[in-house]
Amino acid sequence: MLAFAVTGGMLHFELTATYEIFTAPQLGYRVVVCGDEPVRVGRFTLEPDLPLEQLHRADTVVVPAIEDVDQPVDPRLVGAVTAAHANGARIVSLCTGAFVLAEAGLLDGLRATTHWAHTDVLARRYPRVEVDPDVLYVDNGQVLTSAGKAAAIDLSLHLIRRDHGVATANTAARRLVVPPHRDGGQAQFVLAPVPTGEGHPLTELFEWVSRRLDQPVTVEDLARQANMSSRHLTRLFKDVTGTTPLQWLHTQRIRRAQELLELTDDSVDLIAEAAGMGTATTLRRHFHRTVGVPPDTYRRTFRPVAGG
């Protein structure tokens, strides 16, 4: 069971967006809303399915964003989230929902994030929390936090990747018409929106690279294709993706390997070639370091069983 924990004074965007994502029938989540009474969410009234005291039955608890971080956190919500965590639930906060987790003590000694406009407040109010203002989300295993607004979608897709694999997460992203994975952090959004749309110098470059992941590609190759200097390309990459060209390219190769492990019966040697990793040994080393498990283990986890 995946449960949204709601009280009055929550923001509707993160709640409704993630609810829409997780209720997709093909994902198989049983999604409920837990609250003690009908609550006002923005301009809408939400009718909970179950009382807050039932939150401890959930496998995953989602705490949406709260509207006013200067107001005391509802103690009923804090108690219900604490009980769910103690019962083994995975706890996920969206945007300023991190203040609820911090109030419950669930972020003590852990990295966490929230909307960039409130990271200083979170760090000051809860000094035992290691607040990272530059990331879209933080996964501590049982406790996860996301940055503002659209980062809730990033974290939702990350959870789907964890639960169902890259191919399913990519399908969900296509349905939502959003990128399946965004590199970088929220620093790029602080008074400096990311340029998008046709004509942006990196749009065609990203597509060009995706068709050549099986080939050696250097920063100089990228710069030449984008018709700019290597130095300018690196600066532009940092502004748009929050990372370097080579780090971004490495991530794309790992994603390609994940997809091929899920969707084909190709050997690890062939997948290493297709993902531009060269040899199975190189792929295994980088894959394990990035994903946390070897390619063969990943395939057994996410490759559909024939006839199953």
C-alpha positions in Angstrom: 0.0 0.0 0.0 1.2 3.5 -0.9 -0.4 6.1 1.3 -0.5 9.9 1.0 -0.6 11.5 4.5 -2.7 14.6 4.4 -3.8 17.4 6.7 -4.9 20.9 6.1 -2.5 23.5 4.7 -0.9 21.4 2.0 -0.1 22.4 -1.6 -2.0 20.7 -4.4 0.6 20.5 -7.2 3.0 18.0 -5.7 0.2 15.9 -4.2 -2.0 15.7 -7.3 1.0 15.2 -9.7 2.4 12.3 -7.8 -1.0 10.8 -7.1 -1.5 10.7 -10.9 1.8 9.0 -11.4 1.4 6.3 -8.8 -2.2 5.4 -9.6 -1.3 4.3 -13.2 -2.8 0.8 -13.3 0.3 -0.8 -14.9 2.4 0.0 -11.9 0.2 -2.1 -9.5 0.4 0.2 -6.5 -2.6 0.3 -4.2 -2.8 4.0 -3.5 -4.8 5.5 -0.6 -5.1 8.9 1.0 -4.9 9.0 4.8 -6.3 11.9 6.8 -8.6 12.5 9.8 -11.1 14.7 8.0 -11.8 16.3 4.6 -9.0 18.8 4.1 -8.5 21.9 2.0 -5.7 21.5 -0.5 -5.3 24.8 -2.3 -8.7 25.5 -3.8 -9.8 21.9 -3.6 -11.3 19.8 -0.9 -9.9 16.3 -0.5 -11.8 13.3 1.0 -9.4 10.8 2.6 -9.9 7.1 2.2 -8.5 6.1 5.7 -7.8 7.9 9.0 -4.2 8.9 9.7 -3.9 6.2 12.3 -4.0 3.6 9.5 -0.8 5.1 8.0 1.3 2.5 9.8 -0.2 -0.2 7.4 1.5 1.4 4.4 4.6 0.1 2.7 5.4 3.6 1.3 4.2 6.9 2.9 4.2 10.1 0.8 4.1 13.4 2.7 3.1 16.2 0.3 4.4 19.8 0.5 3.1 22.0 3.4 2.0 25.5 2.5 3.5 27.5 5.4 6.8 26.3 6.9 6.5 29.0 9.6 3.4 27.3 11.1 3.8 24.4 13.6 3.6 21.0 12.0 0.4 19.1 12.8 1.4 16.8 15.6 -1.1 14.2 14.4 0.7 14.0 11.1 4.1 13.8 12.8 2.9 10.9 15.1 1.4 9.0 12.2 4.5 9.3 10.0 6.7 8.3 13.0 4.6 5.2 13.6 4.7 4.2 9.9 8.5 4.6 9.9 8.8 2.5 13.0 6.7 -0.2 11.3 9.2 -0.3 8.4 7.5 1.9 5.9 9.5 3.8 3.3 8.9 7.6 4.0 8.9 10.1 1.1 8.6 13.8 1.4 7.8 16.2 -1.4 9.2 19.7 -1.4 8.4 21.3 2.0 7.1 18.0 3.3 10.7 17.6 4.5 9.8 19.8 7.5 7.3 17.1 8.7 10.1 14.4 8.4 12.5 16.7 10.2 10.0 17.4 13.0 9.6 13.6 13.4 13.4 13.2 13.8 13.5 11.0 10.7 16.2 13.2 9.0 18.6 13.4 12.0 22.1 12.6 10.8 20.9 12.3 7.2 21.2 14.2 4.0 18.0 15.8 2.9 16.6 18.5 0.6 13.6 20.7 0.1 12.7 23.6 -2.1 15.7 25.9 -2.5 13.8 28.9 -1.0 13.4 27.0 2.3 16.7 25.1 2.6 18.2 27.7 4.9 15.2 27.6 7.2 15.3 23.8 7.3 19.0 23.8 8.2 18.6 26.5 10.8 15.6 24.9 12.5 16.9 21.3 12.4 20.7 21.5 12.8 21.0 17.7 13.0 19.9 17.5 9.4 22.5 17.7 6.6 20.6 19.9 4.2 21.8 19.8 0.6 20.3 22.7 -1.4 21.7 21.6 -4.8 20.0 18.3 -5.5 16.6 17.4 -7.0 16.1 14.6 -4.4 18.0 12.5 -1.8 17.5 8.8 -1.4 18.6 7.5 2.0 17.0 4.1 1.5 14.0 4.2 3.9 13.7 8.0 3.9 13.7 10.1 0.8 13.2 13.8 0.2 12.7 15.9 -2.9 13.2 19.6 -3.8 10.5 21.9 -5.1 7.6 21.4 -7.4 8.7 19.4 -10.5 11.4 17.6 -8.4 8.5 15.6 -6.9 8.0 14.1 -10.3 11.7 13.3 -10.5 11.6 11.5 -7.2 8.4 9.6 -8.2 10.1 8.3 -11.3 13.1 7.4 -9.2 10.9 5.3 -6.9 9.4 3.6 -9.9 12.9 2.8 -11.2 13.7 1.3 -7.8 10.5 -0.8 -7.6 10.0 -1.7 -11.3 13.2 -0.9 -13.3 14.3 1.6 -15.8 12.1 0.4 -18.7 8.9 0.9 -16.6 10.1 4.3 -15.3 10.8 5.3 -18.9 7.3 4.3 -20.0 5.8 6.3 -17.1 8.0 9.3 -18.1 6.8 9.1 -21.7 3.2 9.0 -20.6 3.8 12.1 -18.6 5.9 13.7 -21.4 8.8 14.4 -19.0 12.4 13.3 -19.0 12.9 9.9 -17.3 15.9 11.3 -15.5 17.2 14.8 -15.0 20.9 15.2 -14.1 22.1 18.0 -12.0 20.5 19.9 -9.1 18.1 22.6 -8.2 20.8 25.3 -8.1 20.3 25.7 -11.9 16.7 26.8 -11.2 17.5 29.6 -8.6 16.7 32.8 -10.5 18.1 31.2 -13.7 15.5 29.0 -15.5 16.9 26.3 -17.7 16.5 27.3 -21.4 14.4 24.9 -23.3 12.7 24.5 -26.7 13.7 24.3 -30.3 16.9 26.1 -31.1 18.7 25.6 -27.8 22.3 24.6 -28.7 22.2 21.4 -26.5 18.9 20.0 -27.7 20.2 18.6 -31.0 23.5 17.6 -29.3 21.6 15.4 -26.8 19.8 13.6 -29.6 23.1 13.2 -31.6 24.8 11.7 -28.6 21.9 9.3 -27.8 22.4 7.8 -31.3 26.1 7.3 -30.7 26.4 5.9 -27.3 28.1 2.8 -28.7 30.9 4.9 -30.1 33.8 6.7 -28.5 32.8 10.3 -27.8 35.1 13.0 -26.4 34.4 16.5 -25.1 36.1 17.8 -28.3 33.7 15.7 -30.4 30.8 17.2 -28.5 32.1 20.7 -28.9 32.7 20.3 -32.6 29.2 18.9 -33.1 27.7 21.8 -31.2 30.0 24.3 -33.1 31.5 25.8 -30.0 34.7 25.7 -27.9 35.2 22.9 -25.4 35.3 25.5 -22.6 32.1 27.1 -23.6 30.4 23.7 -24.0 31.5 22.7 -20.5 30.1 26.0 -19.0 26.8 25.5 -20.9 26.5 21.9 -19.8 27.0 22.9 -16.2 24.3 25.6 -16.5 21.8 23.3 -18.1 22.4 19.9 -16.6 24.3 20.7 -13.4 27.1 18.4 -14.4 30.0 18.1 -16.8 29.7 16.7 -20.4 31.7 13.5 -19.5 29.6 12.9 -16.3 26.4 13.4 -18.3 27.7 11.0 -21.0 28.6 8.4 -18.4 25.1 8.5 -17.0 23.5 8.1 -20.4 25.7 5.0 -21.0 24.6 3.5 -17.7 20.9 4.1 -18.5 21.4 2.5 -21.9 22.9 -0.6 -20.2 20.0 -0.8 -17.8 17.5 -0.7 -20.6 19.3 -3.4 -22.6 19.6 -5.6 -19.5 15.8 -5.3 -19.0 14.6 -5.5 -22.5 17.1 -7.9 -24.3 18.8 -11.3 -23.8 22.1 -9.8 -25.0 25.2 -10.9 -23.1 27.0 -8.4 -20.8 29.8 -8.2 -23.4 27.4 -7.1 -26.1 25.6 -4.7 -23.8 29.0 -3.2 -22.9 29.7 -2.5 -26.5 26.3 -1.1 -27.2 26.5 1.2 -24.2 30.0 2.4 -25.2 31.7 0.8 -22.2 34.0 -1.3 -24.3 34.3 -4.5 -22.2 32.2 -6.4 -19.8 34.7 -5.8 -17.0 34.5 -2.0 -17.5 30.7 -2.1 -17.6 30.5 -4.3 -14.4 32.8 -1.9 -12.5 31.0 1.3 -13.5 27.6 -0.3 -13.3 28.1 -1.6 -9.8 29.5 1.7 -8.6 26.6 3.7 -10.1 23.6 1.5 -9.6 24.7 -0.4 -6.5 24.5 -4.0 -7.9 26.2 -5.9 -10.7 24.6 -6.1 -14.1 23.6 -9.8 -13.7 21.8 -9.1 -10.4 20.1 -6.1 -11.9 18.9 -8.2 -14.8 17.5 -10.9 -12.5 15.6 -8.2 -10.6 14.0 -6.4 -13.5 14.0 -8.7 -16.5 10.5 -10.1 -17.0 10.3 -13.9 -16.6 9.0 -15.6 -19.7 5.6 -17.0 -19.2 5.5 -15.4 -15.7 
